[in-house]
């Protein structure tokens, strides 16, 4: 087979199989038959003249030659996509698809609405939005951008801080009427708590008092859940007290369906961040969405925008020669 048979289609198939380690998963992702995936890989290996993948009954892994070919293929495909973006940019119409992974409750209540506004501005850009609280492997799942709550440790991704999320203790008026309103943090030990089972340390609450003193109190309850929207429903139903993000319950507080308790005590804020796959960061449509979300998310009540980094003294003040 001639080297001209190294097509972009076959190269894309190889890259995704290398990243996902599964022919069937890539077939579903690309909406093609598994036999087509197998054929693309066979034809590519014949074209380059070396085996790129090692197949077992459980896993597909790259050979040493495949690892080197994968790195070059990623760069080639990125350049091809950027070239297309630049060509389309001459007529002012960014196009293509962006894949986003987002914390579930935030995605339903806020991110989806922002994406609608983004697509109204750029009608030729498609968005695939995946809602999950799991920390997925962005490269393996073919994700361009992820919006995540809490501390992050994945140093291989580009990180963009979006802000700090305020939290407060809330409960339904009916619950407070029946069980009483806590006056000090220690009163929480006699109340029902709505707890998040996927948040480490949810069996205690750390509160800072008006005098700056830190209070750590046990937090228990009969209902635990792993989804923010279900916790929101439990609170409205009067199942107990919970620490909640302001962006999660702000509308319910305004409508009087929930009330803030212990207002003189504050909970630690939670960082909201955007992770960007480095190889995708330079693509025009991805860059546009990153900047759009960074600007718009800061306008959501209960999220403080990150402070701009201070410029070292002397920088920016020099005059051009």
C-alpha positions, -999 to +999 in steps of 0.1 A: +000+000+000+013+035-009+021+060+018-005+083+003-030+059+020-022+076+053-054+096+054-066+120+080-096+098+087-074+067+094-051+089+115-080+102+136-093+067+142-059+056+153-055+085+177-088+079+194-082+042+197-048+049+212-064+073+237-094+052+246-078+017+244-110+002+229-121-003+194-158-006+204-158+026+223-143+045+194-168+029+170-196+042+192-180+076+195-175+080+158-208+064+149-193+038+126-191+000+127-163-017+147-153-034+115-146+000+099-124+010+129-105-023+125-101-016+087-088+020+093-062+007+117-051-022+094-048+001+064-029+027+084-004+001+097+001-012+062+007+023+049+033+032+075+049-002+074+050-009+112+026-022+138+012+007+158-011-011+182-009-043+202-043-060+207-053-083+235-088-096+244-091-069+270-071-039+259-055-022+230-021-005+237+005+013+216+037-002+204+069+018+208+065+029+171+028+036+178+037+059+207+060+080+185+035+080+156+007+090+180+026+121+192+032+132+156-004+124+146-018+146+174+002+175+162-007+170+126-044+168+133-042+199+155-025+218+127-051+206+102-079+218+124-063+251+131-057+256+094-094+250+088-103+275+116-081+301+101-096+296+066-131+298+080-120+329+100-116+348+068-154+349+065-159+354+102-177+321+109-161+298+135-174+263+131-170+227+144-179+209+176-167+215+212-170+188+238-175+199+274-176+180+307-193+198+335-202+193+371-238+181+369-258+205+389-239+235+378-243+224+342-281+221+345-287+253+363-261+276+347-236+263+321-263+251+297-279+285+296-245+301+290-238+276+262-271+286+245-261+322+245-227+312+231-243+293+203-266+322+195-235+343+190-217+316+170-245+295+153-221+273+133-204+259+165-219+227+180-215+217+216-216+183+232-222+187+269-215+158+293-228+163+328-209+143+355-194+148+389-167+122+381-132+134+373-130+120+338-098+116+317-103+145+293-080+132+266-094+096+267-130+108+266-123+133+238-133+163+259-119+198+251-130+217+282-141+206+317-157+228+344-149+214+379-156+223+415-130+218+442-092+215+442-076+200+411-044+181+408-042+173+370-011+192+361-011+179+325-041+202+317-042+240+313-061+254+342-081+286+342-095+298+376-131+309+372-138+320+407-146+311+443-181+298+452-199+310+483-217+284+504-242+288+532-263+267+555-299+264+544-331+247+553-368+248+545-391+270+566-413+240+575-383+221+587-372+250+609-407+255+623-408+218+633-373+213+646-362+248+657-336+272+643-299+266+653-285+296+671-248+284+674-229+257+655-231+231+683-269+231+678-264+214+645-257+181+662-294+177+671-305+183+635-309+162+604-283+169+577-286+164+540-251+151+531-232+146+498-219+111+497-194+120+470-178+148+490-149+138+513-154+149+549-191+156+547-196+141+582-183+173+597-188+210+591-161+237+595-175+271+602-158+305+609-175+326+634-179+364+634-149+367+658-127+346+634-129+315+656-131+282+638-159+257+647-158+221+636-190+202+644-203+167+636-228+167+607-251+136+604-283+127+588-304+099+574-303+111+538-271+111+517-270+117+479-244+121+452-261+147+431-265+184+439-300+186+423-312+158+444-299+175+475-317+207+464-350+187+462-344+172+496-339+206+512-371+220+496-389+188+509-378+197+545-355+167+549-329+187+569-301+213+568-273+214+543-243+235+533-252+246+497-236+267+470-253+300+466-256+293+428-274+261+436-301+276+459-301+313+452-335+312+435-350+292+463-338+316+489-352+345+469-386+328+466-387+320+504-387+282+498-354+280+517-339+301+545-303+308+555-293+298+590-264+308+612-258+338+590-230+351+612-209+320+604-192+313+571-182+281+553-150+277+533-154+288+497-150+262+469-129+270+438-145+267+403-120+260+376-118+253+339-095+226+325-085+228+289-067+200+270-035+218+259-036+204+223-071+219+219-064+252+235-052+269+203-083+259+182-103+290+175-138+278+186-124+263+218-105+295+226-137+315+220-157+294+244-130+295+271-130+333+270-168+335+269-173+312+299-146+329+319-163+362+314-199+351+319-195+327+349-181+356+369-215+372+367-234+344+384-244+354+419-224+337+446-192+333+425-164+357+430-142+363+400-105+355+406-084+386+413-061+395+384-025+387+391-005+418+401+021+428+375+057+429+388+069+465+393+084+480+362+066+457+338+043+474+313+057+509+320+085+509+295+080+531+265+086+519+230+118+531+214 
